Amino acid sequence: MEYLDVVNEENEVIDKKPRKEVHEKCLPHRTVMFFVKSKDDKILVTKRSEDKEFFPGYWSIVLGGHVVSGDTYEETISKEMKEEINTIGEFTKLGEFVKDIEEETEYVNLYQVHVNKDDIKLLDKEFEEGEFWSKKKIMEELDKRNFLPETYKVIDYI
């Protein structure tokens, strides 16, 4: 069973609960998100699997995951890179924000990852598809496709 740290408004750990309970009760917890940027300055854009718990089939310009109890944000970014794109690259922290939507409240650290496009292998269970787009193309597609809610909060970091 996966446990997540529950945090207060200062992002300090106040409890530890099973992931399912954290989501059912909408308890604030930690996550990482990251852009995958190619050497030619394009961003990996993915379509989420229809099997995802939240926002199945939505498009995303960031990847990421939960910080499991006891782990740091930095440990989690390395794990998530390996899990979601099957490679580990250099990462740079871009900022922090609170994602507070009806479904959940997350204290997010946002990163940018630099990788070689040829090294990436998306996990079939996580994604329907993925390709690298320019910022211009992303901006053109925002109103044409269903993007994750945090897209509008993180797009300025590209």
Secondary structure, 3 states (H helix, E strand, C coil): CCEEEEECCCCCEEEEEEHHHHHHCCCCEEEEEEEEECCCCCEEEEEECCCCCCCCCCEECCEEEECECCCCHHHHHHHHHHHHHCCCCEEEEEEEEEEECCCCEEEEEEEEEECCHHHCCCCCCCEEEEEEECHHHHHHHCCCCCECCCHHHHHHHC
